[in-house]
C-alpha cells in the first residue's frame, strides 16, 4: 500500500496458496514506518487467535508481532503460564 517513496503496510492473514495480491482472510492491523515514532496498530487478540490456529507469520510479520509482544504472549501461553494470566499482563 502507499505510494512511491511513502510506504505503508497492512498486516493481513492470507491462505498460503493465494495469489500475491489475492483475497485476504482477515486484516489484523497496519504499519506506517514513516511517522515519528513509527505507527504500528495491531489487533492482538485476533493475532493470537490466528497463531493458535497454526498461522505461520512471514519474517517481516514476525518482527512486527514480536515488537508488539504477541509472540511472547503466544509462547508463554503455549509453554508457560495459563492464558488467563497472559491476557491480564
Secondary structure, 3 states (H helix, E strand, C coil): CEECCEECEEEEECCCCCCCCCCCCEEEEEEECCCCCCEEEECHHHHHHHHHCCCCCCHHHHHHHHHHCHHHHHHHHHHCCCHHHHHHC
